[in-house]
Amino acid sequence: MQFMKIGRRKRHIILTTVLCVIILAAWTIWGNTALMVNTVIISSSRIPAAFSGFGIAQVSDLHNAEFGENNAKLLKLLSESKPDIIVITGDFIDASHTDVGIALGFAQESVKIAPTYFVTGNHEASSPQYDTLKSGLEAAGVIVLEDEAVSLERNGESIALMGLADPDFTVKGDMFGEVPAMVSTKLENLNDGEGGGYTILLSHRPELFETYVGSGIDLVFAGHAHGGQFRLPFIGGVVAPNQGLFPEYDAGLYTDGSTNMVVSRGIGNSIIPLRFNNRPEIVLVELNAE
């Protein structure tokens, strides 16, 4: 009898373990394909009254991923969000398996939803096909910002939208800590002539948050961290490029003084093919003039 009880207990343990593995695998697969929209409200007395309610949809780190045929699911979510502009914050393509056609197909549809702005990521810097991507984006009507600023106008008021080219176009790696100083100089040049108005920055790299704060930027959109790839309850992301283990800036909203930074968890994957507890997302930021 004792042997029979032990045998039953072992079978129960095995069956329970197998069931848990199946559930976990199914949940992980679902979590890699279940797109979601996260809304963030940014309030500031520096936001012009005309821009109160202005919606900015952020797409980051697509890495040539497709959600539905020709990214129909992704585009549908974007359209339903009714943004005033769409910003793409780098790694639109993947340097290891570049498919410019996927990126351009998405861009050709996104510009029909709202004016679309793009800045590069490290994968664009590493891809020999970047020039093809850039020319295709511009032909589609996407505004590519490479260390440039444009003015967004609404009812007679304006805000500055700035975009940084990824540092990897200039410096591969940051062995001597030169990237923050380089970015700071670029931001100082971009800020010249903006008259102290509200500034929005598109930059792929969240790890440069202190530089953005020191440059007096009001709102930053960043990506790159992939949400820490594997997210643990109460802890957050496990690993991110240029930040290592348990990254400080992995996802969500970060605030220091008058500077806010929104870090997207992104949509696609690159070196690590799976996410865990880390659904791909579109971020919708709504500006609120106080």
C-alpha positions in Angstrom: 0.0 0.0 0.0 2.8 2.4 0.9 4.4 1.8 -2.5 1.1 2.5 -4.3 0.7 5.8 -2.4 4.2 6.9 -3.3 3.6 5.9 -6.9 0.4 8.0 -7.0 2.1 10.9 -5.4 4.9 10.8 -8.0 2.4 10.7 -10.9 0.5 13.6 -9.4 3.8 15.6 -9.1 4.7 14.7 -12.7 1.3 15.6 -14.1 1.2 18.9 -12.2 4.7 19.8 -13.4 3.8 19.0 -17.0 0.6 21.0 -16.7 2.5 24.0 -15.2 5.1 23.8 -18.0 2.4 23.8 -20.7 0.5 26.7 -19.1 3.7 28.7 -18.7 4.8 28.0 -22.3 1.3 29.0 -23.6 1.3 32.2 -21.5 4.8 33.1 -22.7 3.9 32.6 -26.3 0.7 34.6 -25.9 2.7 37.4 -24.1 5.0 37.7 -27.0 2.2 38.3 -29.5 -0.5 40.1 -27.5 0.0 43.8 -28.4 -1.2 46.4 -25.9 -1.5 50.1 -25.6 -0.2 51.8 -22.5 -1.4 55.4 -21.9 0.8 57.9 -20.0 -0.4 61.5 -19.1 2.2 64.2 -18.9 1.1 67.3 -17.1 3.2 70.5 -17.0 2.6 74.3 -16.8 5.2 74.5 -19.6 2.9 72.8 -22.1 1.2 75.4 -24.2 -2.6 75.4 -23.7 -3.2 74.6 -27.4 -1.4 71.3 -26.9 -3.5 70.1 -24.0 -4.9 66.8 -25.1 -2.3 66.3 -27.8 -1.7 62.6 -28.3 1.7 61.1 -29.2 1.8 57.4 -30.1 5.3 55.8 -29.7 6.4 52.7 -31.6 9.9 51.4 -30.7 12.1 48.5 -31.4 10.0 46.8 -34.1 13.0 44.8 -35.2 11.2 43.7 -38.4 8.4 42.0 -36.4 5.0 41.6 -37.9 1.7 41.5 -36.0 -0.8 40.3 -38.5 -0.4 40.4 -42.3 1.5 43.6 -43.2 1.4 44.5 -39.5 -2.4 45.0 -39.7 -2.9 44.4 -36.0 -0.3 47.0 -35.0 -1.7 49.6 -37.5 -5.2 48.9 -36.3 -4.2 49.6 -32.6 -2.4 52.8 -33.7 -5.4 54.0 -35.7 -7.8 53.3 -32.8 -5.5 55.3 -30.5 -6.2 58.4 -32.7 -2.8 60.1 -32.1 -1.9 63.5 -33.3 1.6 62.3 -34.3 3.4 59.0 -34.3 7.0 58.7 -33.2 9.3 55.8 -34.0 12.2 55.6 -31.6 14.8 53.4 -33.3 15.6 49.8 -34.2 12.8 49.8 -36.8 14.9 47.1 -38.6 17.1 44.4 -37.2 20.7 44.4 -38.3 21.0 40.6 -38.2 18.1 39.9 -40.5 17.2 43.2 -42.1 13.9 43.4 -44.1 13.5 47.0 -45.2 10.2 46.0 -46.9 8.5 45.3 -43.6 9.6 48.7 -42.1 8.6 50.6 -45.2 5.3 48.8 -45.5 4.4 49.9 -42.0 5.6 53.5 -42.6 3.5 53.9 -45.7 0.4 53.1 -43.7 1.4 54.9 -40.4 1.6 58.3 -42.3 -2.1 57.8 -43.3 -2.9 57.7 -39.5 -0.9 60.7 -38.4 2.3 62.6 -39.2 5.2 60.2 -38.4 8.6 61.0 -37.1 11.6 58.7 -36.9 15.0 58.5 -35.2 17.6 55.8 -35.5 18.7 53.1 -33.1 21.9 51.1 -32.9 20.5 48.5 -35.4 20.1 51.2 -38.0 23.7 52.2 -37.3 24.9 48.6 -37.8 22.9 47.9 -41.0 24.4 48.5 -44.4 20.8 49.0 -45.7 20.2 52.1 -43.6 20.5 54.5 -46.5 17.8 52.4 -48.4 15.6 52.6 -45.3 16.1 56.3 -44.9 15.3 57.2 -48.5 12.3 54.9 -48.4 10.9 56.5 -45.2 11.3 60.0 -46.6 9.6 58.9 -49.8 6.7 57.6 -47.8 6.4 61.0 -46.0 8.1 60.1 -42.7 10.2 62.9 -41.2 13.6 61.5 -40.3 15.3 63.5 -37.6 19.1 63.1 -37.4 20.3 65.6 -34.8 17.6 67.9 -36.0 14.6 69.9 -34.6 11.3 70.8 -36.0 8.5 72.9 -34.7 5.0 71.5 -34.1 2.3 74.1 -34.5 -1.2 74.1 -33.1 -3.6 77.0 -32.9 -0.9 79.6 -33.0 1.3 77.9 -30.4 4.3 75.6 -30.8 6.6 73.1 -29.2 10.0 71.9 -30.3 10.4 68.2 -31.4 14.0 67.2 -31.6 15.6 63.9 -32.7 19.0 62.4 -32.1 20.8 60.1 -34.4 22.0 57.0 -32.5 25.5 57.5 -30.9 26.7 54.3 -32.7 26.7 56.3 -36.0 29.6 58.3 -34.4 31.2 56.2 -31.7 31.0 52.4 -31.4 30.7 51.7 -27.8 31.5 54.1 -25.0 34.9 52.9 -23.7 36.0 56.4 -22.6 32.6 57.8 -21.6 32.5 60.2 -24.5 28.9 59.6 -25.5 27.2 61.7 -22.8 29.4 64.7 -23.6 28.7 64.2 -27.3 25.0 64.0 -26.8 25.0 67.0 -24.4 26.8 69.1 -27.1 24.2 68.0 -29.7 21.3 68.9 -27.4 22.8 72.3 -26.6 23.0 73.0 -30.3 19.5 71.8 -30.9 18.2 73.9 -28.0 19.7 77.1 -29.4 16.9 79.2 -30.9 14.1 77.3 -29.2 13.3 80.3 -27.0 12.9 78.3 -23.8 9.7 76.7 -25.0 8.5 73.2 -24.3 10.8 70.6 -25.8 10.2 66.9 -26.8 13.2 64.7 -27.6 13.2 61.4 -29.5 16.3 59.4 -28.6 16.7 55.6 -28.7 18.9 55.5 -25.5 17.3 55.6 -22.1 20.6 55.2 -20.3 21.4 58.8 -21.1 18.6 60.1 -18.9 21.0 62.2 -16.7 22.3 63.9 -19.9 18.7 64.8 -21.0 18.0 66.2 -17.5 21.2 68.3 -17.6 20.2 69.6 -21.0 16.8 70.8 -19.7 14.7 68.6 -22.0 11.0 68.5 -20.9 9.9 65.2 -22.4 12.0 62.3 -23.8 10.8 59.2 -25.7 13.2 56.3 -25.6 13.3 52.6 -26.3 16.3 50.2 -26.6 15.8 48.4 -23.2 13.1 46.0 -24.5 11.5 46.3 -21.0 14.4 44.4 -19.5 13.4 41.4 -21.8 12.4 39.2 -18.8 10.3 41.0 -16.2 10.0 39.8 -12.7 7.2 40.7 -10.3 8.2 43.6 -7.9 11.6 43.7 -9.5 11.2 44.7 -13.1 13.5 44.0 -16.1 16.4 41.6 -15.8 18.8 42.7 -18.5 19.1 45.6 -21.0 21.7 46.6 -23.6 24.1 49.3 -22.3 22.6 48.9 -18.8 23.4 45.3 -17.9 21.6 43.4 -15.2 18.5 44.9 -13.5 18.5 48.1 -15.6 17.5 51.4 -14.0 15.6 52.6 -17.0 13.7 49.6 -18.5 10.1 50.7 -19.0 7.6 53.3 -18.1 7.9 56.9 -16.9 10.9 58.4 -15.2 11.0 61.9 -13.7 13.8 64.1 -12.5 12.9 67.8 -11.8 11.1 69.1 -14.9 12.3 66.3 -17.2 10.1 63.3 -17.9 11.3 60.3 -19.9 9.0 57.6 -21.3 10.7 54.3 -22.1 8.8 51.9 -24.3 9.1 48.2 -23.8 9.2 47.9 -27.5 7.5 45.5 -29.9 10.0 43.1 -31.4 12.9 41.1 -30.2 16.5 40.9 -31.4 19.3 38.8 -29.8 17.0 37.1 -27.3 14.0 35.8 -29.3 11.5 35.6 -26.4 10.2 38.0 -23.8 8.8 36.9 -20.4 6.0 38.8 -18.5 6.7 41.6 -20.9 4.0 42.2 -23.5 4.9 44.2 -26.6 3.4 47.7 -26.4 2.5 50.9 -28.1 2.8 53.9 -25.7 0.3 56.7 -26.1 1.3 59.9 -24.3 -1.3 62.6 -23.8 -0.1 66.1 -23.0 -2.0 68.1 -20.3 -1.4 71.8 -19.9 -1.7 72.8 -16.3 
